[in-house]
Amino acid sequence: MLPFTASSFYASRMDSRPIDVFAEAIWHNAATPRCKHFLWLTHHDRLPSTALLHRRSIIDSSACAYCGSYEDQHHILLQCPRTRRLWRLIGWDCAPHLTSFRDLWLMPQLPDSNARIRSAIVTSLLWNIWKCRNNLQFNGVLTPPQMVLRAASEDLKMWRHRLPHSVCPDSLMRIADSFVI
Ligand SMILES: [Zn+2]
């Protein structure tokens, strides 16, 4: 039997933890750390939607500022009519019918290329949908979906420089250009 040490105890604990298969999509990603954190919050269902803040008795209503529906993160990122228009514009029509935002990583429209690029593309869309939602929620400003897509495109063009030199950014640039409608 091996002697007990702190490191062997830690290693055995880490081995017994369930593997988070989505962690790779969050951290193996050309997006900025701030966006990865946003993705991590979303993955753990902790995006501060009105539903979550209402559940914690921080605000009085759980209604979406755009359509009045119950606003959880699923509504914000996939189902709000405002978001549906954006998905339709880029031809991701089935996005509102997905059971989880994580299924966006399986969209056939994504380039069959580097995993960092695929994750960056989805993250740019989700991040800018979230920023658009906040602009309406806190500033009363409604951003047209074309502007949200343009912001996602600009993010992707900046994040291209965060890719390792060994990764060809062509497919990322093609998608970024296709978001300018
Ligand atoms: Zn809504």
Residues whose N, C-alpha, C, O or C-beta is under 5 A from the ligand:
A	BS01	ZN	C64 Y66 C67 G68 S69 C80 P81
